[in-house]
Amino acid sequence: MQPTTPPAGHRDETPAARREWTTRHAVQATARRTAALVNALVDKAPSADTVTEVLREHGEDGPIELSADDLAELRSAALRLREVFAADDTDRAAETLNRLLRSTAGTLRLTSHDGASPWHPHLDSADDAPWGEWFLASSSLSLLVLLWNHQRPPGGVCASPACRNVYLTLGSGPPRRYCSRRCATRERVAAYRRARG
């Protein structure tokens, strides 16, 4: 929702600095932010500080003031977005995304937040849309592009009963079942102990 402030003199910076500034608005970066916020918002009622920390970790650097209503709207959006990660197959993920996209408040448009960021697409109603609206619209758009590019669900839900976090499937390779190596290892060890016990 808030613009990302470019580095001082960004037009004269090195190509690497310009790339870093631009990639904050890339589809994969937005999708990573989506997964992190869904994980922070779904299973518990996080504080405004916790959500602000996740937003800052993913490039938001303007003033972030989250009210109780903002947190409730963000959590509602996260619960809806989690359905995309929980989809059993590509068709179900696409149907869920289509439903979410129909509920967005705006039409597809490009914005640079008055030159404070690189041009990037938005589906929310305005650059200063409410946090929940912005989160649902920007996340739906990034997950749509990932599904379109890879022709598979953009992620999943960790198979570990002790975790249940969502994760992205950005690379190629065999289908993932766990959000991290730690969860996969924990479940392998538990299965080994059950088999021996």
N, C-alpha and C positions, 0 to 999 in steps of 0.2 A: 504494500500500500504506500509506504513512504518511499521517496526517491533515494537512490544510493548516490551519495555525493562523489563526484569524480575526483581523482587525485589532482592536486594543484597543478595547473598547466597541463592537463591530460592530453591536450592536442599535441604538445611538444615532447611528451614522455617517450620512452623507448617502446618498441613494438611489444615487448613482453609486458610492460605496465599497462598498455592499452588492452592487450588480450585479457589480462587478469580483470580489469574493470568491466570488460564486455562479458566475460564468461559468468559473472554473477547472475546474469539474466538469461543464461542458456537453459535449454529445456532440461538437461540432466541436473543442473544446479537447482532449478525450481523443483524438480521431482525429488531430489535429496531433501530439500527443505520440507516438502510435503510429508515424506516418510517420517522425518524427525518430529514434525509437529503432531502427526497422527499418533506416534508413539508417546509423545509427551502429554497429549490431551485425552486419550481414549480411556485408559484404565484407571485413571485417578483424577482428582480435581486439582490441577497444578495451580500454583500461585502465579500472579502476574509476573513476578520476577523470574520464575522458571521459564515461562513462555517467552518473555523478553530475551532471556539468555539464548534460547534456541533461535529466535529471530536474528539476533546479533551474530550468532555463529554462522548464519547463512546469508550474511551480507546486508541486513537492514541496519542502517546507521543513523537515521533521523531520529527525532524524538519518538519514543514509543510509550504511550500512556494507555494502558489497558484497564478498562472498567470491568466490573463484575458482569455487565451485559456483554461486553466484548469477549470475555472469556467464555461465557455461555454460548455465544454465537460461533466462536472458534471451535469449541468442543462439539457442537452440533454438526458443523461442517466436517470435522475430523471423523465423526461416527459415520457420516454418509460416504466420505472418501474411503474409509476402511473397507467398505463393501467392494470397491474396485480391487483392492489387494486380496480380498477373500474369494473372489470369483474363481470358480472351478476351471474355467476355460476361456478362450479368447472371445467367443460369442457372448458369454455372460458378462465379461469385463466390458465389452463394447456396449451392450445393452445398458449396463449400469452407468457408464460414462455418458451415453446419450441422454439418459434420464437426468443426470446431474447437469449436463449442458443446457437442457431445456429449462432448468430452473434458475440459470444464471440471470442476473438483472440487466446485463448490458449486451451490446453487440460487439463483435470483434473489431478492434481498433488498435492502432499503433500509438505509443506514447514515448516521450523521452523525459517526462516529468519536467517540462520546461528547460531541457538541456542538462539536467542533473544526472542523467543516465543515458546509456545507449538506447536507441529505438528498440522497442520490444512490444509484443502483443499483450493486450489486456482484454478480458471479457467482462470485467465488472462495470458498473454504471458510470464511474468517474475515477479520476486519479486519487480522490480523497474518499473513496467508498469505505464503508465500515469494514473492520478487520475480518469478520466472518465471511462477508460477501467476497472480499478480495481473495481470501484463502481458498474458498470453494472454487471460484472462477479460475484463478491462476493455476491451481493444482489440477483441476479437471482438464485444462488445456494442455499442461505438460504431460499428464498421463495419457491423454489422447494421442499426442505426437509419438510417445514411446510405443504405444500399441500399434499405431500406424506404421512406424518405422520397422518394428520387429515382428509384427503380425502374431503377437502372443500377449498374454496379460503382462502389464508393466511391472508386476511384482507379486508378492505372496505374503502369507502369514506364517511366521515361524512355527514349525511342527512340534517344537518343544512345549509340552504342557506347562512348564515352569516359566515360559517367556511370553509367547504369543505376539511379539512385536511384528510389525510389517517390515518388508524389505523390498528393494528394487532389484529387477533383473536387467541390468544394463548391458552385460556382455553376452557372448555366445557360450556354448557349452551345455552340459547336461542341466536339466531342471534342478533348481535349488529347493531344499526343503527347510533350511534353517536360515536365520537372519545373520548368523556369525559362526565362525569356526568354534568359538567357545560353546555355543549351544549344541552344535553338531557333536563335538567331543563329549560334552556332558551326557548326551543321549546315547552315544556309542558305549561309553563306560557303564551307564545304567543298564543297557541291554546286555552287555557282557556279564555284569554282576547277576542279573536275573537268570541268565542262561546257566551260570555256574552254581547258583544257589538253590 
